[in-house]
């Protein structure tokens, strides 16, 4: 199965997610290293999520498990991290 590539309209949405992660991390008094380790991901992966990116400057598409792990460490519901007004990705294949 070919990997799905996020459409361009996904970029601003996932950047907003990254900004919310950053705000929540700072409010919790955690470093990127501390949050990433507690959530079971690498600091590099987490740092890229805050920028809305994944590997090689590609648009991030974090897994639900990653978002839930981050929300657990931040003591918030996962829905508080996810931006409102998701773009229409129904044609994304």
C-alpha positions as CSV (number, residue, x, y, z in Angstrom):
1,X,0.0,0.0,0.0
2,X,1.4,3.4,-1.0
3,X,1.9,6.0,1.8
4,X,-0.7,8.8,1.7
5,X,0.8,12.2,1.4
6,X,-1.1,15.0,3.2
7,X,-2.6,17.7,0.9
8,X,-1.2,21.2,1.1
9,X,-4.3,22.5,3.0
10,X,-3.2,20.1,5.8
11,X,-0.1,22.2,6.6
12,X,-1.7,25.2,8.4
13,X,-4.0,22.8,10.3
14,X,-1.1,20.7,11.6
15,X,1.0,23.8,12.3
16,X,-1.9,25.0,14.6
17,X,-1.7,21.6,16.3
18,X,2.0,22.2,16.9
19,X,1.4,25.6,18.3
20,X,-1.1,24.2,20.8
21,X,1.3,21.4,21.8
22,X,4.0,24.1,22.4
23,X,1.6,26.3,24.5
24,X,0.5,23.3,26.6
25,X,4.1,22.1,27.1
26,X,5.3,25.5,28.3
27,X,2.3,25.8,30.6
28,X,3.1,22.4,32.1
29,X,6.7,23.5,32.7
30,X,8.1,20.7,30.6
31,X,11.0,20.6,28.2
32,X,10.7,19.0,24.8
33,X,12.9,16.1,26.1
34,X,10.7,15.6,29.2
35,X,7.4,15.6,27.3
36,X,8.7,13.3,24.5
37,X,10.3,10.8,26.9
38,X,7.1,10.6,29.0
39,X,5.0,10.1,25.8
40,X,7.3,7.5,24.5
41,X,8.6,9.4,21.4
42,X,11.9,10.9,20.6
43,X,12.7,14.6,21.2
44,X,13.4,15.0,17.5
45,X,10.0,13.6,16.6
46,X,8.3,15.9,19.2
47,X,10.2,18.9,18.1
48,X,9.1,18.3,14.5
49,X,5.5,18.0,15.6
50,X,5.7,21.4,17.3
51,X,6.8,22.8,13.9
52,X,4.0,20.9,12.0
53,X,6.6,18.7,10.3
54,X,7.7,15.2,10.1
55,X,10.8,13.7,8.4
56,X,12.6,15.7,5.7
57,X,10.4,18.8,6.1
58,X,7.2,16.8,5.1
59,X,3.9,17.9,6.6
60,X,3.3,16.1,9.9
61,X,0.5,13.5,10.2
62,X,0.8,12.2,13.8
63,X,-0.9,9.0,14.8
64,X,-3.8,9.0,17.2
65,X,-1.7,7.0,19.6
66,X,0.9,9.7,19.7
67,X,-1.7,12.4,20.2
68,X,-3.3,10.4,23.1
69,X,0.1,9.8,24.7
70,X,0.9,13.5,24.5
71,X,-2.5,14.5,25.9
72,X,-2.0,12.0,28.8
73,X,1.3,13.5,29.8
74,X,-0.1,17.1,29.5
75,X,-3.2,16.0,31.5
76,X,-5.6,17.3,28.9
77,X,-8.2,15.6,26.8
78,X,-6.9,14.8,23.3
79,X,-9.7,17.0,21.8
80,X,-8.1,20.0,23.5
81,X,-5.0,19.6,21.4
82,X,-6.8,19.1,18.0
83,X,-7.6,22.4,16.2
84,X,-11.2,23.2,15.3
85,X,-12.2,23.5,11.6
86,X,-10.4,20.5,10.1
87,X,-9.8,20.8,6.3
88,X,-11.7,18.6,4.0
89,X,-9.5,15.7,3.3
90,X,-12.1,13.4,1.8
91,X,-10.2,13.3,-1.6
92,X,-6.9,12.5,0.2
93,X,-5.8,9.1,-1.1
